[in-house]
Amino acid sequence: MKYLAHISEDKQREQSIKSHLEETALLAKEFAEEFGYGEWGYFCGLLHDIGKYSTKFQGRIMGSGEKTDHATAGAQLCLRLGKEKGSYYVAPAYCIAGHHAGLPDTGTSADTGDRGTFAGRMKKRVEDYGAYQEEISIPPLPPPVLSAAEKKDLTFSMSFLIRMLYSCLVDADYLNTEDFMKDGETSRMTGETIPFLLEKLNRHIAKWLVNDDQDTVNGRRTEILKSCIEKGKKKKGLFRLTVPTGGGKTVASLAFALNHAAEHGMKRIIYVIPYTSIIEQNAKVFSHILGEENVLEHHSGIDYESTDELKLKQLAAENWDLPIVVTTNVQFFESLFSNKSSKCRKLHNIANSIIIFDEAQMLPNDYLRPCIASMEELIRHYESSIVLCTATQPSLQNFFPKDMQYTELCPRMEEQFRFFKRAIFKNLGKITEDELLDRVRNEEQALCILNTKNNVQKLYEKIKGEGVYHLSTFMYPRHRQERLEAIRERLAAGEKCIVIATSLVEAGVDLDFQTVYRELAGVDSMIQAAGRCNREGKRDALGSFACYFQLEESRRVPGQEQQIDTAKQVIRRYEDIGSLDAVQEYFTRLYQFKGSALDKKNILEEFQKGRFAFAAVGKEFKLIEQNTKTILIPAQERAKEIAEELKFKGASKKMIREAGKYCVNVYENLFRKMYDAGMFVGVSEELKEDFFVLKDCSNYSDETGLQVKAELGMDLSFTVDS
């Protein structure tokens, strides 16, 4: 009898189960060899569809239409083999059980066969698949090699291994099936080799390397660059690049990564960045130096569907198989803790990579411990190196085991920070709103950053006039971009330019002011704000001030209380809050303050004592809580057209992404009040829960964006997402 795994859509070609299993196994083996588990990858691939040997499945593939579970059979077979050979056979059993529906929770011994847990699935009655023995010979599995520093329970390490093997399996399964269904006509971008990319970089920086003048900015940047190149030869592990603003960390970090990858035969470099605006900037730099064909941007704001050429990058985004990947904290960490095949598919390509966390101070505090636990796993068991890259280095060493000390890449670090100092910090203490107004009014070119949208709007209304601008996330992205262009023009022309803004301007926005005012926030935020002061170094640092203050009338800022309270403690001890010691103390105190809240959802507890909560954690691990509603602002003609298309033609990924240029996100409690007041209407029945349109554009100001009516009792005193 011929046992089939797939039939082509035109019914002209067939793929046998044996071919599919063996081809998938070889591919999964290739992927898993990157972290020393090639035989395990092969094993997963060989058993994953073994349930397709059942008579019922063969009837279905020939057109019976009867549904049948073919994934559980291979998992149950793993467990039976494990009774004879070792308990570690449970790892591939999880991978195989979940290769369609997602990795399951362990469940309990009381779970019956109708439950979706692993325990339930192992009790489920499956169709007879014994025919596999005619064609498939199953090799034994070698025992796993796992170690842990100062840990007795290796459950988290085993959960990580399961996810990595799962990634190898689902990617191999997808690729082999895709190859058969398209009859081998699958084109995927793989990019150029690391040695070739290193040559490109070396040509780009060659002219810089001759500069050894330590008294110039370029000379200092070269010193940092040379240090990163030299330290690329060091063994794999944990690194820090603590570079002041203006020190050239983007190119320096790339130089370290390419040299390190070439030295150790590593396959890719992954940049993990908190803001899409910074991603876009960095991706442009990398594309300019290395070529667009080698760089993948992977975040929610980019569309790879538009042309055939871009579709190749869409495929690359599924499994990160280009040499340079630039992505977000959200995408990176949520994928590492997901249980879904679509998100986990790329994970195996993180192995044997250099992972650079740009703006490392923005690692999510609420999930800091599980994030660091995943970094430790990647270094210890998956041949990866990690670089924590920032001007405000968080105090993370104590979260890593004692045998995992970091290597600093920046030479003469304290000296570099003294040299690149662009402004003087000035503590204004507690001031009234009127005192702040008087100060800002008398400036020629100044930026004032406040903690809440409410205060930003209030201050702007009192000071608005020629050369005064408002910036907040209540302005849709296209509007903000237009406003930023106008601001840059005035700054370049030396004209009066006062900007009242939320924290959105602190990172990824290239602006240069003579004076910056920043309402008291976390020390890292205040330093980021100070980076907009004398940014280009064209003014005397002694005459450029980054002023921080408390408003007497201000209320507590939800979500920022601990950062602000910790900053107050640091201010009492340090006149210069931008000093390396002040930054170190701030993060040390903050992490002590937060304590158990550094694992807000108790993620690590879900992987203890041999139990795995893959599905539960996949659902709970969300760096951005979905507590906002999206409002399309039809103020521009294109936005009106998009609203009509969404209503009458339905939603596509491409359309939703384009719509995002004209959208504002509103917190749910505020949204409810505004919706009840009749300000919003649903776009369509299809998007009724998530997507709305502003009914009357008179409620959107060209100056300040979405208007909130005080008479409705609406409160804007909340933290602003940047």
HELIX and SHEET records of a PDB file:
HELIX    1   1 ILE A   17  ALA A   32  1                                  16    
HELIX    2   2 GLU A   33  PHE A   35  5                                   3    
HELIX    3   3 GLY A   38  LEU A   47  1                                  10    
HELIX    4   4 ILE A   50  TYR A   53  5                                   4    
HELIX    5   5 THR A   55  GLY A   59  1                                   5    
HELIX    6   6 ARG A   60  SER A   64  3                                   5    
HELIX    7   7 ALA A   71  LYS A   85  1                                  15    
HELIX    8   8 SER A   87  TYR A   89  5                                   3    
HELIX    9   9 VAL A   90  ALA A   97  1                                   8    
HELIX   10  10 PHE A  118  ARG A  121  1                                   4    
HELIX   11  11 GLY A  130  GLU A  134  5                                   5    
HELIX   12  12 THR A  155  MET A  181  1                                  27    
HELIX   13  13 ILE A  194  ILE A  205  1                                  12    
HELIX   14  14 VAL A  217  LYS A  231  1                                  15    
HELIX   15  15 LYS A  249  HIS A  264  1                                  16    
HELIX   16  16 THR A  276  LEU A  290  1                                  15    
HELIX   17  17 GLU A  292  ASN A  294  5                                   3    
HELIX   18  18 ASP A  308  ASN A  319  1                                  12    
HELIX   19  19 ASN A  329  LEU A  336  1                                   8    
HELIX   20  20 SER A  341  CYS A  344  1                                   4    
HELIX   21  21 LEU A  347  ILE A  350  5                                   4    
HELIX   22  22 ALA A  360  MET A  362  5                                   3    
HELIX   23  23 ASN A  365  TYR A  367  5                                   3    
HELIX   24  24 LEU A  368  HIS A  381  1                                  14    
HELIX   25  25 GLN A  397  PHE A  399  5                                   3    
HELIX   26  26 MET A  413  PHE A  419  1                                   7    
HELIX   27  27 GLU A  433  ARG A  441  1                                   9    
HELIX   28  28 LYS A  453  ILE A  463  1                                  11    
HELIX   29  29 PRO A  477  ALA A  493  1                                  17    
HELIX   30  30 SER A  503  VAL A  505  5                                   3    
HELIX   31  31 VAL A  523  ALA A  530  1                                   8    
HELIX   32  32 ALA A  541  GLY A  543  5                                   3    
HELIX   33  33 GLU A  561  ARG A  573  1                                  13    
HELIX   34  34 LEU A  580  LYS A  594  1                                  15    
HELIX   35  35 GLY A  595  ASP A  599  5                                   5    
HELIX   36  36 LEU A  604  GLU A  606  5                                   3    
HELIX   37  37 PHE A  614  GLU A  620  1                                   7    
HELIX   38  38 GLU A  637  PHE A  648  1                                  12    
HELIX   39  39 LYS A  653  ALA A  659  1                                   7    
HELIX   40  40 GLY A  660  TYR A  662  5                                   3    
HELIX   41  41 GLU A  668  ASP A  676  1                                   9    
HELIX   42  42 CYS A  697  ASN A  699  5                                   3    
HELIX   43  43 ALA A  710  LEU A  712  5                                   3    
SHEET    1   A 2 LEU A   4  ILE A   7  0                                        
SHEET    2   A 2 GLU A  14  SER A  16 -1                                        
SHEET    1   B 7 VAL A 295  HIS A 298  0                                        
SHEET    2   B 7 ILE A 324  THR A 328  1                                        
SHEET    3   B 7 ARG A 268  ILE A 273  1                                        
SHEET    4   B 7 SER A 353  ASP A 358  1                                        
SHEET    5   B 7 SER A 385  THR A 390  1                                        
SHEET    6   B 7 LEU A 238  THR A 242  1                                        
SHEET    7   B 7 THR A 407  GLU A 408  1                                        
SHEET    1   C 6 ILE A 424  ILE A 431  0                                        
SHEET    2   C 6 PHE A 545  LEU A 551  1                                        
SHEET    3   C 6 THR A 515  GLU A 519  1                                        
SHEET    4   C 6 GLN A 445  ILE A 449  1                                        
SHEET    5   C 6 CYS A 497  ALA A 501  1                                        
SHEET    6   C 6 VAL A 468  LEU A 471  1                                        
SHEET    1   D 4 CYS A 663  TYR A 667  0                                        
SHEET    2   D 4 THR A 628  LEU A 632 -1                                        
SHEET    3   D 4 PHE A 691  LEU A 694  1                                        
SHEET    4   D 4 PHE A 680  GLY A 682 -1                                        
SHEET    1   E 2 TYR A 700  SER A 701  0                                        
SHEET    2   E 2 GLY A 705  LEU A 706 -1                                        
END                                                                             
